[in-house]
């Protein structure tokens, strides 16, 4: 005998009709608004407002971004001198530690938003979204091995750090600039 001949058809249990007597089928409520052709009356919504409100121009409020990457607009950003900022080495050490935690997947990227410019944040977001989300242990306090800072007199600090990721060492370089009373990372290499 073959395996197909020895198989028996699966017998399903028959439901108890008395137990099902109190149940009834209800339609699920709509969770989306109706389309234009489903509206009462069958008329679509007007595309433009009519009357006096449609002819009056609406004012457009332009607000300049405080963190512009264009060279000709840096005068709009309030620059801060090095003497008015916290120590660059302590800030850089903490920022590199948070960066390692973001790369390890144990800290959300949004927590780096206030310490980076929009361009650096977008680049980090692009790098992290293009690779699978890592699930690893939190980098401990010894993950940042060394931090070297070279400060410039105009509120700029160039930082190089040696970090440990797993069993390997890597280099991270970043540029910090004093913007509106705090350090912001404007360039990042090696993340």
TIRO-2110 file (N, C-alpha, C; in Angstrom, 1 decimal):
// TIRO-2110
0.8, -1.2, 0.0, N, 1, A
0.0, 0.0, 0.0, CA, 1, A
0.9, 1.3, 0.0, C, 1, A
0.4, 2.2, -0.7, N, 2, A
1.1, 3.5, -0.7, CA, 2, A
0.7, 4.4, 0.4, C, 2, A
1.4, 5.5, 0.6, N, 3, A
1.1, 6.4, 1.7, CA, 3, A
-0.2, 7.1, 1.4, C, 3, A
-0.5, 7.4, 0.1, N, 4, A
-1.8, 8.0, -0.2, CA, 4, A
-3.0, 7.1, 0.1, C, 4, A
-2.8, 5.8, 0.0, N, 5, A
-3.9, 4.9, 0.2, CA, 5, A
-4.2, 4.7, 1.7, C, 5, A
-3.1, 4.9, 2.5, N, 6, A
-3.3, 4.7, 4.0, CA, 6, A
-3.8, 5.9, 4.7, C, 6, A
-3.8, 7.1, 4.0, N, 7, A
-4.3, 8.3, 4.7, CA, 7, A
-5.8, 8.3, 4.7, C, 7, A
-6.3, 8.7, 5.8, N, 8, A
-7.8, 8.8, 5.9, CA, 8, A
-8.1, 10.3, 5.9, C, 8, A
-9.3, 10.6, 5.3, N, 9, A
-9.7, 12.0, 5.3, CA, 9, A
-9.9, 12.5, 6.7, C, 9, A
-9.5, 13.8, 6.9, N, 10, A
-9.6, 14.4, 8.2, CA, 10, A
-11.1, 14.6, 8.5, C, 10, A
-11.5, 14.2, 9.7, N, 11, A
-12.9, 14.3, 10.1, CA, 11, A
-13.0, 15.5, 11.0, C, 11, A
-13.8, 16.5, 10.6, N, 12, A
-13.9, 17.7, 11.4, CA, 12, A
-15.1, 17.5, 12.4, C, 12, A
-15.0, 18.0, 13.6, N, 13, A
-16.1, 17.9, 14.6, CA, 13, A
-17.2, 18.8, 14.1, C, 13, A
-18.4, 18.3, 14.3, N, 14, A
-19.6, 19.1, 13.9, CA, 14, A
-20.0, 20.0, 15.1, C, 14, A
-20.3, 21.3, 14.8, N, 15, A
-20.5, 22.2, 15.8, CA, 15, A
-21.9, 21.9, 16.5, C, 15, A
-22.0, 22.3, 17.7, N, 16, A
-23.2, 22.1, 18.5, CA, 16, A
-24.1, 23.2, 18.0, C, 16, A
-25.2, 22.9, 17.4, N, 17, A
-26.1, 23.9, 16.9, CA, 17, A
-26.8, 24.7, 18.0, C, 17, A
-27.1, 24.1, 19.1, N, 18, A
-27.7, 24.8, 20.2, CA, 18, A
-26.8, 25.8, 20.8, C, 18, A
-25.5, 25.6, 20.8, N, 19, A
-24.5, 26.6, 21.3, CA, 19, A
-24.4, 27.8, 20.4, C, 19, A
-24.6, 27.6, 19.1, N, 20, A
-24.4, 28.7, 18.1, CA, 20, A
-25.7, 29.5, 18.0, C, 20, A
-26.8, 29.1, 18.6, N, 21, A
-28.1, 29.8, 18.4, CA, 21, A
-28.1, 31.2, 18.9, C, 21, A
-27.3, 31.6, 19.9, N, 22, A
-27.3, 32.9, 20.4, CA, 22, A
-26.3, 33.9, 19.7, C, 22, A
-25.5, 33.3, 18.8, N, 23, A
-24.5, 34.2, 18.1, CA, 23, A
-25.1, 34.7, 16.8, C, 23, A
-24.6, 35.9, 16.5, N, 24, A
-25.1, 36.5, 15.2, CA, 24, A
-23.9, 37.2, 14.6, C, 24, A
-24.0, 37.4, 13.3, N, 25, A
-22.9, 38.1, 12.6, CA, 25, A
-23.2, 39.5, 12.4, C, 25, A
-22.2, 40.4, 12.8, N, 26, A
-22.4, 41.8, 12.7, CA, 26, A
-21.4, 42.4, 11.7, C, 26, A
-21.8, 43.4, 10.9, N, 27, A
-20.8, 44.0, 10.0, CA, 27, A
-19.8, 44.8, 10.8, C, 27, A
-18.6, 44.9, 10.2, N, 28, A
-17.5, 45.7, 10.8, CA, 28, A
-17.7, 47.1, 10.5, C, 28, A
-17.5, 48.1, 11.4, N, 29, A
-17.7, 49.5, 11.1, CA, 29, A
-16.6, 50.0, 10.1, C, 29, A
-16.9, 51.0, 9.3, N, 30, A
-16.0, 51.6, 8.4, CA, 30, A
-14.9, 52.4, 9.2, C, 30, A
-13.7, 52.2, 8.9, N, 31, A
-12.6, 52.9, 9.6, CA, 31, A
-12.0, 54.0, 8.8, C, 31, A
-12.5, 54.2, 7.6, N, 32, A
-12.0, 55.3, 6.7, CA, 32, A
-13.1, 56.1, 6.3, C, 32, A
-12.8, 57.4, 6.0, N, 33, A
-13.9, 58.3, 5.5, CA, 33, A
-14.4, 57.8, 4.1, C, 33, A
-15.6, 58.1, 3.7, N, 34, A
-16.1, 57.6, 2.4, CA, 34, A
-15.4, 58.3, 1.3, C, 34, A
-15.4, 57.6, 0.2, N, 35, A
-14.9, 58.3, -1.1, CA, 35, A
-16.0, 59.3, -1.5, C, 35, A
-15.6, 60.1, -2.5, N, 36, A
-16.5, 61.2, -3.0, CA, 36, A
-17.8, 60.6, -3.5, C, 36, A
-17.7, 59.4, -4.3, N, 37, A
-18.9, 58.9, -4.9, CA, 37, A
-19.7, 58.1, -3.8, C, 37, A
-19.2, 57.9, -2.6, N, 38, A
-20.0, 57.2, -1.6, CA, 38, A
-20.7, 58.2, -0.6, C, 38, A
-20.4, 59.5, -0.8, N, 39, A
-21.0, 60.5, 0.1, CA, 39, A
-22.5, 60.6, -0.2, C, 39, A
-23.3, 61.0, 0.8, N, 40, A
-24.7, 61.2, 0.6, CA, 40, A
-24.9, 62.2, -0.6, C, 40, A
-25.8, 61.9, -1.5, N, 41, A
-26.1, 62.8, -2.6, CA, 41, A
-25.2, 62.5, -3.8, C, 41, A
-24.1, 61.8, -3.6, N, 42, A
-23.2, 61.4, -4.7, CA, 42, A
-22.4, 62.5, -5.3, C, 42, A
-22.3, 63.7, -4.7, N, 43, A
-21.6, 64.8, -5.3, CA, 43, A
-20.2, 64.8, -4.7, C, 43, A
-19.1, 65.0, -5.4, N, 44, A
-17.8, 65.1, -4.9, CA, 44, A
-17.6, 66.5, -4.2, C, 44, A
-16.6, 66.6, -3.3, N, 45, A
-16.3, 67.8, -2.6, CA, 45, A
-15.8, 68.8, -3.6, C, 45, A
-16.0, 70.1, -3.4, N, 46, A
-15.4, 71.1, -4.4, CA, 46, A
-13.9, 71.1, -4.2, C, 46, A
-13.2, 71.3, -5.3, N, 47, A
-11.8, 71.4, -5.3, CA, 47, A
-11.3, 72.7, -4.7, C, 47, A
-12.0, 73.8, -5.0, N, 48, A
-11.5, 75.1, -4.5, CA, 48, A
-12.7, 75.7, -3.8, C, 48, A
-12.3, 76.6, -2.8, N, 49, A
-13.3, 77.3, -2.1, CA, 49, A
-13.9, 78.4, -3.0, C, 49, A
-15.1, 78.7, -2.8, N, 50, A
-15.8, 79.7, -3.6, CA, 50, A
-16.1, 80.9, -2.7, C, 50, A
-16.2, 82.0, -3.3, N, 51, A
-16.6, 83.2, -2.6, CA, 51, A
-15.4, 84.1, -2.3, C, 51, A
-15.6, 85.1, -1.4, N, 52, A
-14.6, 86.1, -1.1, CA, 52, A
-13.3, 85.5, -0.5, C, 52, A
-13.4, 84.4, 0.3, N, 53, A
-12.3, 83.8, 1.0, CA, 53, A
-11.3, 83.2, 0.0, C, 53, A
-11.9, 82.8, -1.2, N, 54, A
-11.0, 82.2, -2.2, CA, 54, A
-10.2, 83.2, -3.0, C, 54, A
-10.6, 84.4, -3.1, N, 55, A
-9.9, 85.4, -3.8, CA, 55, A
-8.9, 86.1, -3.0, C, 55, A
-9.0, 86.2, -1.7, N, 56, A
-8.0, 86.9, -0.8, CA, 56, A
-6.8, 86.0, -0.7, C, 56, A
-5.6, 86.6, -0.9, N, 57, A
-4.4, 85.8, -0.8, CA, 57, A
-4.1, 85.5, 0.7, C, 57, A
-3.6, 84.3, 0.9, N, 58, A
-3.3, 83.9, 2.2, CA, 58, A
-1.8, 84.3, 2.5, C, 58, A
-1.6, 84.9, 3.7, N, 59, A
-0.2, 85.3, 4.0, CA, 59, A
0.7, 84.0, 4.2, C, 59, A
1.9, 84.1, 3.8, N, 60, A
2.9, 83.0, 3.9, CA, 60, A
3.9, 83.5, 4.9, C, 60, A
4.0, 82.7, 6.0, N, 61, A
5.0, 83.1, 7.1, CA, 61, A
6.3, 82.3, 6.9, C, 61, A
7.3, 83.0, 6.6, N, 62, A
8.6, 82.4, 6.4, CA, 62, A
9.5, 82.5, 7.6, C, 62, A
9.9, 81.3, 8.1, N, 63, A
10.8, 81.3, 9.3, CA, 63, A
12.1, 80.7, 8.9, C, 63, A
13.2, 81.4, 9.1, N, 64, A
14.5, 80.8, 8.7, CA, 64, A
14.9, 79.7, 9.7, C, 64, A
15.6, 78.7, 9.1, N, 65, A
16.1, 77.6, 9.9, CA, 65, A
17.3, 78.1, 10.7, C, 65, A
17.4, 77.7, 12.0, N, 66, A
18.6, 78.2, 12.7, CA, 66, A
19.9, 77.4, 12.3, C, 66, A
19.8, 76.3, 11.7, N, 67, A
20.9, 75.5, 11.3, CA, 67, A
21.0, 75.3, 9.8, C, 67, A
21.5, 76.3, 9.1, N, 68, A
21.6, 76.3, 7.7, CA, 68, A
23.0, 75.8, 7.3, C, 68, A
23.1, 74.9, 6.3, N, 69, A
24.4, 74.4, 5.8, CA, 69, A
25.0, 75.2, 4.7, C, 69, A
24.3, 76.3, 4.3, N, 70, A
24.8, 77.1, 3.2, CA, 70, A
25.8, 78.1, 3.7, C, 70, A
26.9, 78.2, 3.0, N, 71, A
28.0, 79.1, 3.5, CA, 71, A
27.6, 80.6, 3.5, C, 71, A
26.7, 81.0, 2.6, N, 72, A
26.3, 82.4, 2.6, CA, 72, A
25.3, 82.8, 3.6, C, 72, A
24.8, 81.8, 4.3, N, 73, A
23.8, 82.1, 5.4, CA, 73, A
24.2, 81.9, 6.8, C, 73, A
25.5, 81.6, 7.0, N, 74, A
26.0, 81.4, 8.3, CA, 74, A
25.9, 82.6, 9.2, C, 74, A
25.8, 83.8, 8.7, N, 75, A
25.6, 84.9, 9.5, CA, 75, A
24.3, 85.0, 10.2, C, 75, A
23.3, 84.2, 9.7, N, 76, A
22.0, 84.1, 10.3, CA, 76, A
22.0, 83.3, 11.6, C, 76, A
23.0, 82.4, 11.7, N, 77, A
23.1, 81.5, 12.9, CA, 77, A
23.9, 82.2, 13.9, C, 77, A
23.4, 82.1, 15.2, N, 78, A
24.1, 82.8, 16.3, CA, 78, A
25.3, 81.9, 16.7, C, 78, A
26.5, 82.3, 16.3, N, 79, A
27.7, 81.6, 16.7, CA, 79, A
28.1, 81.9, 18.1, C, 79, A
28.7, 80.9, 18.8, N, 80, A
29.1, 81.0, 20.1, CA, 80, A
30.6, 80.7, 20.2, C, 80, A
31.3, 81.6, 21.0, N, 81, A
32.8, 81.4, 21.2, CA, 81, A
33.1, 80.2, 22.1, C, 81, A
34.3, 79.7, 22.0, N, 82, A
34.7, 78.6, 22.8, CA, 82, A
34.7, 78.9, 24.3, C, 82, A
35.0, 80.1, 24.6, N, 83, A
35.0, 80.5, 26.1, CA, 83, A
33.6, 80.5, 26.7, C, 83, A
32.6, 80.6, 25.9, N, 84, A
31.2, 80.6, 26.4, CA, 84, A
30.5, 79.2, 26.3, C, 84, A
31.3, 78.2, 26.0, N, 85, A
30.7, 76.8, 25.8, CA, 85, A
31.3, 75.9, 26.9, C, 85, A
30.6, 74.8, 27.2, N, 86, A
31.2, 73.8, 28.1, CA, 86, A
32.4, 73.2, 27.5, C, 86, A
33.2, 72.4, 28.4, N, 87, A
34.4, 71.8, 27.8, CA, 87, A
34.1, 70.9, 26.7, C, 87, A
34.9, 71.0, 25.6, N, 88, A
34.6, 70.3, 24.4, CA, 88, A
34.9, 68.8, 24.6, C, 88, A
36.0, 68.4, 25.4, N, 89, A
36.4, 67.0, 25.5, CA, 89, A
35.3, 66.2, 26.2, C, 89, A
34.7, 66.8, 27.3, N, 90, A
33.6, 66.0, 28.0, CA, 90, A
32.4, 65.9, 27.1, C, 90, A
32.0, 66.9, 26.3, N, 91, A
30.9, 66.8, 25.4, CA, 91, A
31.1, 65.8, 24.3, C, 91, A
32.4, 65.8, 23.7, N, 92, A
32.7, 64.9, 22.7, CA, 92, A
32.7, 63.5, 23.1, C, 92, A
33.2, 63.2, 24.3, N, 93, A
33.2, 61.9, 24.9, CA, 93, A
31.8, 61.4, 25.0, C, 93, A
30.9, 62.2, 25.6, N, 94, A
29.5, 61.8, 25.8, CA, 94, A
28.8, 61.6, 24.4, C, 94, A
29.1, 62.5, 23.5, N, 95, A
28.4, 62.4, 22.1, CA, 95, A
28.9, 61.1, 21.4, C, 95, A
30.1, 60.7, 21.5, N, 96, A
30.6, 59.5, 20.8, CA, 96, A
30.0, 58.3, 21.5, C, 96, A
29.9, 58.3, 22.8, N, 97, A
29.3, 57.2, 23.5, CA, 97, A
27.8, 57.0, 23.1, C, 97, A
27.1, 58.1, 23.0, N, 98, A
25.7, 58.0, 22.5, CA, 98, A
25.6, 57.6, 21.1, C, 98, A
26.6, 58.0, 20.3, N, 99, A
26.6, 57.6, 18.9, CA, 99, A
26.8, 56.1, 18.8, C, 99, A
27.7, 55.5, 19.6, N, 100, A
27.9, 54.1, 19.6, CA, 100, A
26.7, 53.3, 20.0, C, 100, A
26.0, 53.9, 21.0, N, 101, A
24.7, 53.2, 21.5, CA, 101, A
23.7, 53.3, 20.4, C, 101, A
23.6, 54.3, 19.6, N, 102, A
22.6, 54.4, 18.5, CA, 102, A
23.0, 53.4, 17.4, C, 102, A
24.3, 53.3, 17.1, N, 103, A
24.7, 52.3, 16.1, CA, 103, A
24.5, 50.8, 16.6, C, 103, A
24.6, 50.6, 17.9, N, 104, A
24.3, 49.3, 18.4, CA, 104, A
22.8, 49.0, 18.6, C, 104, A
22.0, 50.0, 18.4, N, 105, A
20.5, 49.7, 18.4, CA, 105, A
19.9, 49.8, 19.8, C, 105, A
20.6, 50.3, 20.8, N, 106, A
20.1, 50.3, 22.1, CA, 106, A
19.7, 51.8, 22.5, C, 106, A
19.8, 52.7, 21.6, N, 107, A
19.4, 54.1, 21.9, CA, 107, A
18.7, 54.6, 20.6, C, 107, A
17.6, 55.3, 20.7, N, 108, A
17.0, 55.8, 19.5, CA, 108, A
17.8, 57.0, 18.9, C, 108, A
17.8, 57.1, 17.6, N, 109, A
18.5, 58.1, 16.8, CA, 109, A
18.0, 59.5, 17.2, C, 109, A
16.7, 59.6, 17.5, N, 110, A
16.2, 60.9, 17.8, CA, 110, A
16.9, 61.6, 19.0, C, 110, A
17.5, 60.9, 19.8, N, 111, A
18.2, 61.5, 21.0, CA, 111, A
19.5, 62.2, 20.5, C, 111, A
19.9, 62.0, 19.3, N, 112, A
21.1, 62.8, 18.8, CA, 112, A
20.7, 64.0, 18.0, C, 112, A
19.4, 64.3, 17.9, N, 113, A
19.0, 65.4, 17.0, CA, 113, A
19.4, 66.7, 17.6, C, 113, A
19.4, 66.9, 18.9, N, 114, A
19.7, 68.3, 19.4, CA, 114, A
21.2, 68.5, 19.4, C, 114, A
22.0, 67.5, 19.2, N, 115, A
23.5, 67.6, 19.3, CA, 115, A
24.1, 67.6, 17.9, C, 115, A
23.3, 67.5, 16.8, N, 116, A
23.8, 67.4, 15.5, CA, 116, A
23.1, 68.4, 14.6, C, 116, A
23.7, 68.8, 13.5, N, 117, A
23.0, 69.6, 12.5, CA, 117, A
22.1, 68.7, 11.7, C, 117, A
21.2, 69.3, 10.9, N, 118, A
20.2, 68.6, 10.2, CA, 118, A
20.9, 67.7, 9.1, C, 118, A
22.0, 68.1, 8.5, N, 119, A
22.7, 67.4, 7.5, CA, 119, A
23.3, 66.1, 8.1, C, 119, A
23.9, 66.2, 9.3, N, 120, A
24.6, 65.1, 10.0, CA, 120, A
23.5, 64.1, 10.4, C, 120, A
22.4, 64.6, 11.0, N, 121, A
21.3, 63.8, 11.4, CA, 121, A
20.7, 63.0, 10.2, C, 121, A
20.5, 63.6, 9.1, N, 122, A
19.9, 63.0, 7.9, CA, 122, A
20.9, 61.9, 7.4, C, 122, A
22.2, 62.2, 7.4, N, 123, A
23.2, 61.2, 7.0, CA, 123, A
23.2, 60.0, 7.9, C, 123, A
23.1, 60.2, 9.2, N, 124, A
23.0, 59.1, 10.1, CA, 124, A
21.8, 58.3, 9.9, C, 124, A
20.7, 59.0, 9.7, N, 125, A
19.4, 58.3, 9.5, CA, 125, A
19.5, 57.4, 8.2, C, 125, A
20.1, 57.9, 7.2, N, 126, A
20.2, 57.2, 6.0, CA, 126, A
21.1, 56.0, 6.1, C, 126, A
22.2, 56.1, 6.9, N, 127, A
23.1, 55.0, 7.1, CA, 127, A
22.4, 53.9, 7.9, C, 127, A
21.7, 54.3, 9.0, N, 128, A
21.0, 53.3, 9.9, CA, 128, A
19.8, 52.6, 9.2, C, 128, A
19.1, 53.4, 8.4, N, 129, A
18.0, 52.7, 7.7, CA, 129, A
18.3, 51.8, 6.6, C, 129, A
19.6, 51.9, 6.1, N, 130, A
20.0, 51.1, 5.0, CA, 130, A
20.5, 49.7, 5.4, C, 130, A
20.8, 49.6, 6.7, N, 131, A
21.3, 48.3, 7.2, CA, 131, A
20.3, 47.7, 8.2, C, 131, A
20.4, 46.4, 8.4, N, 132, A
19.5, 45.8, 9.4, CA, 132, A
19.7, 46.3, 10.8, C, 132, A
18.6, 46.4, 11.5, N, 133, A
18.7, 46.9, 12.9, CA, 133, A
19.5, 45.9, 13.8, C, 133, A
20.6, 46.4, 14.3, N, 134, A
21.4, 45.5, 15.1, CA, 134, A
20.8, 45.2, 16.5, C, 134, A
21.0, 44.1, 17.0, N, 135, A
20.5, 43.8, 18.4, CA, 135, A
21.7, 43.3, 19.1, C, 135, A
22.3, 44.2, 19.9, N, 136, A
23.5, 43.8, 20.6, CA, 136, A
23.5, 44.4, 22.0, C, 136, A
24.6, 44.1, 22.7, N, 137, A
24.7, 44.6, 24.1, CA, 137, A
25.0, 46.1, 24.0, C, 137, A
24.6, 46.8, 25.1, N, 138, A
24.9, 48.2, 25.2, CA, 138, A
26.4, 48.4, 25.3, C, 138, A
27.0, 49.3, 24.5, N, 139, A
28.4, 49.6, 24.7, CA, 139, A
28.7, 50.1, 26.1, C, 139, A
29.7, 49.6, 26.8, N, 140, A
29.9, 50.0, 28.2, CA, 140, A
30.7, 51.3, 28.2, C, 140, A
31.1, 51.8, 29.3, N, 141, A
31.8, 53.0, 29.5, CA, 141, A
33.2, 53.0, 28.9, C, 141, A
33.7, 51.8, 28.7, N, 142, A
35.1, 51.7, 28.1, CA, 142, A
35.1, 51.6, 26.6, C, 142, A
33.9, 51.7, 26.0, N, 143, A
33.8, 51.6, 24.5, CA, 143, A
34.5, 52.8, 23.8, C, 143, A
34.5, 54.0, 24.5, N, 144, A
35.3, 55.1, 23.9, CA, 144, A
36.6, 55.1, 24.6, C, 144, A
37.6, 54.7, 23.8, N, 145, A
39.0, 54.5, 24.4, CA, 145, A
39.7, 55.8, 24.6, C, 145, A
39.7, 56.6, 23.6, N, 146, A
40.5, 57.9, 23.8, CA, 146, A
39.8, 59.0, 22.9, C, 146, A
39.9, 60.2, 23.4, N, 147, A
39.3, 61.4, 22.8, CA, 147, A
40.3, 62.5, 22.7, C, 147, A
40.6, 63.0, 21.5, N, 148, A
41.6, 64.0, 21.4, CA, 148, A
40.9, 65.2, 20.7, C, 148, A
41.0, 66.4, 21.3, N, 149, A
40.3, 67.6, 20.9, CA, 149, A
41.3, 68.7, 20.6, C, 149, A
41.1, 69.3, 19.4, N, 150, A
41.9, 70.5, 19.0, CA, 150, A
40.9, 71.6, 18.9, C, 150, A
41.0, 72.6, 19.8, N, 151, A
40.1, 73.7, 19.8, CA, 151, A
40.6, 74.8, 18.9, C, 151, A
39.7, 75.5, 18.2, N, 152, A
40.0, 76.6, 17.4, CA, 152, A
39.5, 77.8, 18.2, C, 152, A
40.0, 79.0, 18.0, N, 153, A
39.6, 80.2, 18.8, CA, 153, A
38.2, 80.7, 18.5, C, 153, A
37.6, 80.3, 17.4, N, 154, A
36.3, 80.9, 17.0, CA, 154, A
35.1, 80.0, 17.3, C, 154, A
35.2, 79.1, 18.3, N, 155, A
34.0, 78.2, 18.6, CA, 155, A
34.0, 77.0, 17.8, C, 155, A
35.1, 76.5, 17.4, N, 156, A
35.2, 75.2, 16.6, CA, 156, A
36.1, 74.3, 17.3, C, 156, A
35.7, 73.0, 17.4, N, 157, A
36.6, 72.0, 18.0, CA, 157, A
36.6, 70.8, 17.0, C, 157, A
37.8, 70.3, 16.7, N, 158, A
38.0, 69.1, 15.9, CA, 158, A
38.3, 68.0, 16.8, C, 158, A
37.6, 66.9, 16.7, N, 159, A
37.7, 65.8, 17.6, CA, 159, A
38.1, 64.5, 16.9, C, 159, A
39.0, 63.7, 17.4, N, 160, A
39.2, 62.4, 16.9, CA, 160, A
39.1, 61.4, 18.1, C, 160, A
38.5, 60.3, 17.9, N, 161, A
38.3, 59.4, 19.0, CA, 161, A
38.6, 58.0, 18.5, C, 161, A
39.1, 57.1, 19.4, N, 162, A
39.2, 55.7, 19.2, CA, 162, A
38.2, 55.0, 20.0, C, 162, A
37.4, 54.1, 19.3, N, 163, A
36.3, 53.4, 19.9, CA, 163, A
36.5, 51.9, 19.7, C, 163, A
35.8, 51.2, 20.6, N, 164, A
35.9, 49.7, 20.5, CA, 164, A
34.4, 49.2, 20.2, C, 164, A
34.3, 48.5, 19.1, N, 165, A
33.0, 47.9, 18.8, CA, 165, A
33.2, 46.4, 18.7, C, 165, A
32.6, 45.7, 19.7, N, 166, A
32.9, 44.3, 19.9, CA, 166, A
34.3, 44.1, 20.2, C, 166, A
35.0, 43.3, 19.4, N, 167, A
36.4, 43.0, 19.6, CA, 167, A
37.3, 43.8, 18.7, C, 167, A
36.8, 44.8, 18.0, N, 168, A
37.6, 45.6, 17.0, CA, 168, A
37.6, 47.0, 17.4, C, 168, A
38.7, 47.7, 17.0, N, 169, A
38.8, 49.1, 17.3, CA, 169, A
38.6, 49.9, 16.0, C, 169, A
38.1, 51.1, 16.1, N, 170, A
37.8, 52.0, 15.0, CA, 170, A
38.1, 53.4, 15.4, C, 170, A
38.2, 54.3, 14.3, N, 171, A
38.4, 55.7, 14.6, CA, 171, A
37.1, 56.5, 14.2, C, 171, A
36.8, 57.5, 14.9, N, 172, A
35.7, 58.4, 14.6, CA, 172, A
36.3, 59.8, 14.7, C, 172, A
35.9, 60.6, 13.7, N, 173, A
36.3, 62.0, 13.6, CA, 173, A
35.1, 62.9, 13.5, C, 173, A
35.0, 64.0, 14.2, N, 174, A
33.9, 64.8, 14.2, CA, 174, A
34.3, 66.3, 14.4, C, 174, A
33.5, 67.2, 13.9, N, 175, A
33.7, 68.6, 14.1, CA, 175, A
32.6, 69.2, 14.9, C, 175, A
32.9, 69.9, 15.9, N, 176, A
32.0, 70.5, 16.8, CA, 176, A
32.0, 72.0, 16.6, C, 176, A
30.9, 72.6, 16.5, N, 177, A
30.8, 74.1, 16.4, CA, 177, A
29.9, 74.6, 17.4, C, 177, A
30.2, 75.7, 18.0, N, 178, A
29.4, 76.4, 19.0, CA, 178, A
28.3, 77.2, 18.3, C, 178, A
27.0, 76.7, 18.4, N, 179, A
25.9, 77.3, 17.8, CA, 179, A
24.8, 77.5, 18.8, C, 179, A
24.4, 78.8, 19.0, N, 180, A
23.4, 79.2, 19.9, CA, 180, A
23.6, 78.7, 21.3, C, 180, A
24.8, 78.8, 21.8, N, 181, A
25.1, 78.5, 23.2, CA, 181, A
25.4, 77.0, 23.5, C, 181, A
25.5, 76.1, 22.5, N, 182, A
25.9, 74.7, 22.8, CA, 182, A
26.7, 74.2, 21.6, C, 182, A
27.4, 73.1, 21.9, N, 183, A
28.1, 72.4, 20.9, CA, 183, A
27.2, 71.6, 20.0, C, 183, A
27.4, 71.7, 18.7, N, 184, A
26.7, 70.9, 17.7, CA, 184, A
27.7, 70.2, 16.8, C, 184, A
27.4, 68.9, 16.5, N, 185, A
28.3, 68.2, 15.5, CA, 185, A
27.9, 68.6, 14.1, C, 185, A
28.8, 69.2, 13.4, N, 186, A
28.5, 69.6, 12.0, CA, 186, A
29.1, 68.7, 10.9, C, 186, A
30.1, 67.8, 11.3, N, 187, A
30.7, 66.9, 10.4, CA, 187, A
31.0, 65.6, 11.2, C, 187, A
30.8, 64.4, 10.6, N, 188, A
31.0, 63.2, 11.2, CA, 188, A
31.6, 62.2, 10.2, C, 188, A
32.7, 61.5, 10.6, N, 189, A
33.3, 60.5, 9.7, CA, 189, A
33.6, 59.3, 10.6, C, 189, A
33.2, 58.1, 10.1, N, 190, A
33.6, 56.9, 10.8, CA, 190, A
32.5, 56.3, 11.6, C, 190, A
31.3, 56.8, 11.5, N, 191, A
30.2, 56.3, 12.4, CA, 191, A
29.6, 55.0, 11.8, C, 191, A
END
